[in-house]
Amino acid sequence: MNLIHKNFRKFCLRLHLWLGLLSDIVVFIVCITGCLYAFKDEFNDATQPWKFVSPEPSPY
């Protein structure tokens, strides 16, 4: 009974480790894409300088 208990415990610990690592990858991807979406206007302004035109002086 003791050997079965140790093997089951080892299996549960490994399962917990790998499920935790996989869920951390999902959370990391969600966080990064959320950050990119939150700052999308700033990224667009930095990567598309042609959208900004400086005003020319009026001849009058």
MOPAC internal coordinates of N, CA, C and O (Angstrom, degrees):
PM7 1SCF
backbone

  N    0.0000 0     0.00 0     0.00 0    0    0    0
  C    1.4493 1     0.00 0     0.00 0    1    0    0
  C    1.5292 1   110.24 1     0.00 0    2    1    0
  O    1.2310 1   120.26 1   143.82 1    3    2    1
  N    1.3114 1   117.10 1   -36.18 1    3    2    1
  C    1.4467 1   121.04 1  -178.06 1    5    3    2
  C    1.5348 1   111.60 1   -67.38 1    6    5    3
  O    1.2310 1   119.70 1   141.13 1    7    6    5
  N    1.3218 1   118.18 1   -38.87 1    7    6    5
  C    1.4600 1   122.41 1   178.97 1    9    7    6
  C    1.5227 1   110.79 1   -66.34 1   10    9    7
  O    1.2310 1   120.13 1   138.98 1   11   10    9
  N    1.3172 1   117.36 1   -41.02 1   11   10    9
  C    1.4692 1   121.31 1   178.36 1   13   11   10
  C    1.5245 1   109.61 1   -64.14 1   14   13   11
  O    1.2310 1   120.67 1   138.91 1   15   14   13
  N    1.3129 1   116.33 1   -41.09 1   15   14   13
  C    1.4617 1   120.89 1   179.53 1   17   15   14
  C    1.5367 1   111.02 1   -63.03 1   18   17   15
  O    1.2310 1   119.83 1   137.94 1   19   18   17
  N    1.3280 1   117.92 1   -42.06 1   19   18   17
  C    1.4605 1   121.47 1   179.57 1   21   19   18
  C    1.5246 1   111.49 1   -66.16 1   22   21   19
  O    1.2310 1   120.79 1   137.74 1   23   22   21
  N    1.3272 1   116.10 1   -42.26 1   23   22   21
  C    1.4637 1   119.45 1   179.71 1   25   23   22
  C    1.5240 1   111.12 1   -66.07 1   26   25   23
  O    1.2310 1   120.46 1   139.67 1   27   26   25
  N    1.3338 1   116.73 1   -40.33 1   27   26   25
  C    1.4653 1   119.98 1   179.00 1   29   27   26
  C    1.5258 1   110.35 1   -66.36 1   30   29   27
  O    1.2310 1   120.72 1   140.10 1   31   30   29
  N    1.3101 1   116.24 1   -39.90 1   31   30   29
  C    1.4658 1   120.71 1   178.47 1   33   31   30
  C    1.5317 1   110.61 1   -63.45 1   34   33   31
  O    1.2310 1   120.30 1   136.31 1   35   34   33
  N    1.3305 1   117.03 1   -43.69 1   35   34   33
  C    1.4610 1   121.06 1   178.43 1   37   35   34
  C    1.5340 1   110.61 1   -63.00 1   38   37   35
  O    1.2310 1   120.69 1   138.91 1   39   38   37
  N    1.3354 1   116.28 1   -41.09 1   39   38   37
  C    1.4587 1   120.64 1   177.81 1   41   39   38
  C    1.5266 1   110.80 1   -62.59 1   42   41   39
  O    1.2310 1   120.05 1   135.75 1   43   42   41
  N    1.3286 1   117.51 1   -44.25 1   43   42   41
  C    1.4644 1   121.26 1  -179.87 1   45   43   42
  C    1.5256 1   111.42 1   -64.46 1   46   45   43
  O    1.2310 1   120.24 1   141.14 1   47   46   45
  N    1.3242 1   117.14 1   -38.86 1   47   46   45
  C    1.4626 1   119.91 1   178.79 1   49   47   46
  C    1.5272 1   111.57 1   -66.62 1   50   49   47
  O    1.2310 1   120.43 1   138.16 1   51   50   49
  N    1.3105 1   116.79 1   -41.84 1   51   50   49
  C    1.4802 1   119.65 1   177.39 1   53   51   50
  C    1.5267 1   111.05 1   -65.85 1   54   53   51
  O    1.2310 1   120.56 1   138.14 1   55   54   53
  N    1.3272 1   116.53 1   -41.86 1   55   54   53
  C    1.4629 1   120.52 1   178.68 1   57   55   54
  C    1.5277 1   109.95 1   -62.02 1   58   57   55
  O    1.2310 1   120.16 1   136.74 1   59   58   57
  N    1.3022 1   117.30 1   -43.26 1   59   58   57
  C    1.4552 1   122.30 1   178.58 1   61   59   58
  C    1.5255 1   110.82 1   -62.56 1   62   61   59
  O    1.2310 1   120.06 1   139.01 1   63   62   61
  N    1.3137 1   117.48 1   -40.99 1   63   62   61
  C    1.4601 1   121.93 1   178.18 1   65   63   62
  C    1.5217 1   111.12 1   -61.06 1   66   65   63
  O    1.2310 1   120.16 1   127.96 1   67   66   65
  N    1.3305 1   117.30 1   -52.04 1   67   66   65
  C    1.4602 1   120.29 1  -175.26 1   69   67   66
  C    1.5169 1   112.63 1   -71.02 1   70   69   67
  O    1.2310 1   119.80 1   143.74 1   71   70   69
  N    1.3121 1   117.98 1   -36.26 1   71   70   69
  C    1.4683 1   119.15 1   176.21 1   73   71   70
  C    1.5222 1   110.61 1   -66.93 1   74   73   71
  O    1.2310 1   120.43 1   143.08 1   75   74   73
  N    1.3210 1   116.78 1   -36.92 1   75   74   73
  C    1.4633 1   120.18 1   176.48 1   77   75   74
  C    1.5107 1   112.07 1   -65.18 1   78   77   75
  O    1.2310 1   120.07 1   137.36 1   79   78   77
  N    1.3189 1   117.46 1   -42.64 1   79   78   77
  C    1.4675 1   120.33 1   178.80 1   81   79   78
  C    1.5218 1   111.56 1   -64.72 1   82   81   79
  O    1.2310 1   120.29 1   139.05 1   83   82   81
  N    1.3197 1   117.05 1   -40.95 1   83   82   81
  C    1.4675 1   120.15 1   178.80 1   85   83   82
  C    1.5229 1   111.39 1   -66.19 1   86   85   83
  O    1.2310 1   120.23 1   138.69 1   87   86   85
  N    1.3117 1   117.17 1   -41.31 1   87   86   85
  C    1.4665 1   118.95 1   179.60 1   89   87   86
  C    1.5234 1   110.60 1   -69.68 1   90   89   87
  O    1.2310 1   119.43 1   148.28 1   91   90   89
  N    1.3273 1   118.69 1   -31.72 1   91   90   89
  C    1.4605 1   120.95 1   175.98 1   93   91   90
  C    1.5244 1   111.26 1   -64.45 1   94   93   91
  O    1.2310 1   120.02 1   143.03 1   95   94   93
  N    1.3119 1   117.56 1   -36.97 1   95   94   93
  C    1.4642 1   120.49 1   177.38 1   97   95   94
  C    1.5234 1   110.21 1   -63.26 1   98   97   95
  O    1.2310 1   120.24 1   137.84 1   99   98   97
  N    1.3173 1   117.15 1   -42.16 1   99   98   97
  C    1.4673 1   121.24 1   178.70 1  101   99   98
  C    1.5268 1   110.06 1   -63.67 1  102  101   99
  O    1.2310 1   119.97 1   134.37 1  103  102  101
  N    1.3225 1   117.67 1   -45.63 1  103  102  101
  C    1.4646 1   121.26 1   179.64 1  105  103  102
  C    1.5215 1   110.38 1   -63.15 1  106  105  103
  O    1.2310 1   119.59 1   139.90 1  107  106  105
  N    1.3195 1   118.40 1   -40.10 1  107  106  105
  C    1.4582 1   121.99 1   179.01 1  109  107  106
  C    1.5236 1   111.06 1   -61.94 1  110  109  107
  O    1.2310 1   120.15 1   135.80 1  111  110  109
  N    1.3257 1   117.32 1   -44.20 1  111  110  109
  C    1.4669 1   120.99 1   179.77 1  113  111  110
  C    1.5199 1   110.89 1   -64.79 1  114  113  111
  O    1.2310 1   120.26 1   138.01 1  115  114  113
  N    1.3270 1   117.10 1   -41.99 1  115  114  113
  C    1.4671 1   120.78 1   178.57 1  117  115  114
  C    1.5247 1   110.15 1   -63.22 1  118  117  115
  O    1.2310 1   119.72 1   138.66 1  119  118  117
  N    1.3246 1   118.14 1   -41.34 1  119  118  117
  C    1.4627 1   121.24 1   179.59 1  121  119  118
  C    1.5255 1   111.91 1   -65.17 1  122  121  119
  O    1.2310 1   120.11 1   135.90 1  123  122  121
  N    1.3122 1   117.39 1   -44.10 1  123  122  121
  C    1.4659 1   120.69 1  -178.90 1  125  123  122
  C    1.5287 1   110.82 1   -65.30 1  126  125  123
  O    1.2310 1   120.08 1   134.18 1  127  126  125
  N    1.3301 1   117.46 1   -45.82 1  127  126  125
  C    1.4643 1   119.41 1  -179.69 1  129  127  126
  C    1.5232 1   111.20 1   -67.65 1  130  129  127
  O    1.2310 1   119.81 1   146.22 1  131  130  129
  N    1.3201 1   117.98 1   -33.78 1  131  130  129
  C    1.4686 1   120.46 1   176.06 1  133  131  130
  C    1.5126 1   111.37 1   -65.72 1  134  133  131
  O    1.2310 1   120.36 1   139.92 1  135  134  133
  N    1.3253 1   116.93 1   -40.08 1  135  134  133
  C    1.4602 1   120.92 1   177.38 1  137  135  134
  C    1.5262 1   110.67 1   -64.53 1  138  137  135
  O    1.2310 1   120.55 1   136.34 1  139  138  137
  N    1.3126 1   116.55 1   -43.66 1  139  138  137
  C    1.4678 1   119.68 1   177.97 1  141  139  138
  C    1.5233 1   111.35 1   -62.14 1  142  141  139
  O    1.2310 1   120.29 1   141.09 1  143  142  141
  N    1.3221 1   117.04 1   -38.91 1  143  142  141
  C    1.4684 1   120.55 1   179.59 1  145  143  142
  C    1.5298 1   110.75 1   -70.16 1  146  145  143
  O    1.2310 1   119.96 1   142.25 1  147  146  145
  N    1.3180 1   117.69 1   -37.75 1  147  146  145
  C    1.4617 1   120.81 1  -179.00 1  149  147  146
  C    1.5230 1   111.55 1   -66.17 1  150  149  147
  O    1.2310 1   120.13 1   145.19 1  151  150  149
  N    1.3224 1   117.35 1   -34.81 1  151  150  149
  C    1.4568 1   121.61 1  -178.11 1  153  151  150
  C    1.5226 1   112.19 1  -106.58 1  154  153  151
  O    1.2310 1   119.92 1  -152.85 1  155  154  153
  N    1.3243 1   117.77 1    27.15 1  155  154  153
  C    1.4631 1   120.25 1  -175.95 1  157  155  154
  C    1.5278 1   112.21 1   -64.39 1  158  157  155
  O    1.2310 1   119.60 1   144.50 1  159  158  157
  N    1.3424 1   118.36 1   -35.50 1  159  158  157
  C    1.4612 1   120.08 1   179.30 1  161  159  158
  C    1.5279 1   110.99 1   -64.99 1  162  161  159
  O    1.2310 1   120.64 1   138.48 1  163  162  161
  N    1.3257 1   116.38 1   -41.52 1  163  162  161
  C    1.4632 1   119.80 1   178.66 1  165  163  162
  C    1.5291 1   111.34 1   -66.15 1  166  165  163
  O    1.2310 1   120.45 1   141.14 1  167  166  165
  N    1.3268 1   116.75 1   -38.86 1  167  166  165
  C    1.4681 1   119.76 1   177.56 1  169  167  166
  C    1.5327 1   110.71 1   -66.43 1  170  169  167
  O    1.2310 1   120.33 1   139.44 1  171  170  169
  N    1.3297 1   116.98 1   -40.56 1  171  170  169
  C    1.4642 1   119.95 1   178.12 1  173  171  170
  C    1.5226 1   110.76 1   -63.87 1  174  173  171
  O    1.2310 1   119.95 1   137.78 1  175  174  173
  N    1.3235 1   117.70 1   -42.22 1  175  174  173
  C    1.4658 1   120.24 1   178.82 1  177  175  174
  C    1.5254 1   111.59 1   -63.19 1  178  177  175
  O    1.2310 1   120.33 1   142.35 1  179  178  177
  N    1.3162 1   116.97 1   -37.65 1  179  178  177
  C    1.4652 1   120.50 1  -178.26 1  181  179  178
  C    1.5270 1   112.33 1   -75.46 1  182  181  179
  O    1.2310 1   120.07 1   150.58 1  183  182  181
  N    1.3297 1   117.47 1   -29.42 1  183  182  181
  C    1.4678 1   119.55 1  -174.91 1  185  183  182
  C    1.5234 1   113.57 1  -101.50 1  186  185  183
  O    1.2310 1   119.70 1   175.34 1  187  186  185
  N    1.3430 1   118.17 1    -4.66 1  187  186  185
  C    1.4634 1   120.89 1  -179.64 1  189  187  186
  C    1.5305 1   109.87 1  -129.82 1  190  189  187
  O    1.2310 1   120.42 1  -108.10 1  191  190  189
  N    1.3273 1   116.79 1    71.90 1  191  190  189
  C    1.4728 1   118.77 1  -176.89 1  193  191  190
  C    1.5295 1   113.03 1   -69.84 1  194  193  191
  O    1.2310 1   119.29 1   162.38 1  195  194  193
  N    1.3031 1   118.97 1   -17.62 1  195  194  193
  C    1.4575 1   121.40 1  -179.23 1  197  195  194
  C    1.5265 1   111.90 1   -68.08 1  198  197  195
  O    1.2310 1   119.62 1   166.85 1  199  198  197
  N    1.3263 1   118.33 1   -13.15 1  199  198  197
  C    1.4686 1   121.09 1  -179.94 1  201  199  198
  C    1.5251 1   112.26 1   -74.91 1  202  201  199
  O    1.2310 1   120.34 1   162.30 1  203  202  201
  N    1.3320 1   116.95 1   -17.70 1  203  202  201
  C    1.4590 1   120.66 1  -176.55 1  205  203  202
  C    1.5227 1   109.64 1  -104.04 1  206  205  203
  O    1.2310 1   120.83 1   -55.03 1  207  206  205
  N    1.3238 1   116.01 1   124.97 1  207  206  205
  C    1.4598 1   122.02 1  -179.06 1  209  207  206
  C    1.5235 1   107.56 1  -118.32 1  210  209  207
  O    1.2310 1   120.62 1   -48.65 1  211  210  209
  N    1.3173 1   116.41 1   131.35 1  211  210  209
  C    1.4651 1   118.91 1   177.18 1  213  211  210
  C    1.5305 1   109.13 1   -81.58 1  214  213  211
  O    1.2310 1   120.11 1   -40.03 1  215  214  213
  N    1.3128 1   117.39 1   139.97 1  215  214  213
  C    1.4802 1   119.83 1  -177.81 1  217  215  214
  C    1.5344 1   111.01 1   -70.86 1  218  217  215
  O    1.2310 1   121.13 1   -38.62 1  219  218  217
  N    1.3124 1   115.44 1   141.38 1  219  218  217
  C    1.4611 1   121.12 1   177.20 1  221  219  218
  C    1.5242 1   109.64 1   -90.47 1  222  221  219
  O    1.2310 1   120.22 1   -32.86 1  223  222  221
  N    1.2967 1   117.18 1   147.14 1  223  222  221
  C    1.4673 1   118.28 1   179.35 1  225  223  222
  C    1.5406 1   111.57 1   -67.32 1  226  225  223
  O    1.2310 1   121.04 1   -36.19 1  227  226  225
  N    1.2878 1   115.61 1   143.81 1  227  226  225
  C    1.4601 1   121.33 1  -178.88 1  229  227  226
  C    1.5347 1   109.53 1   -76.84 1  230  229  227
  O    1.2310 1   120.09 1   -42.14 1  231  230  229
  N    1.3425 1   117.43 1   137.86 1  231  230  229
  C    1.4801 1   118.50 1   179.72 1  233  231  230
  C    1.5163 1   112.35 1   -73.56 1  234  233  231
  O    1.2310 1   118.12 1   170.31 1  235  234  233
  N    1.3098 1   121.19 1    -9.69 1  235  234  233
  C    1.4770 1   123.19 1  -177.41 1  237  235  234
  C    1.4761 1   111.71 1   -95.88 1  238  237  235
  O    1.2310 1   120.10 1   180.00 1  239  238  237

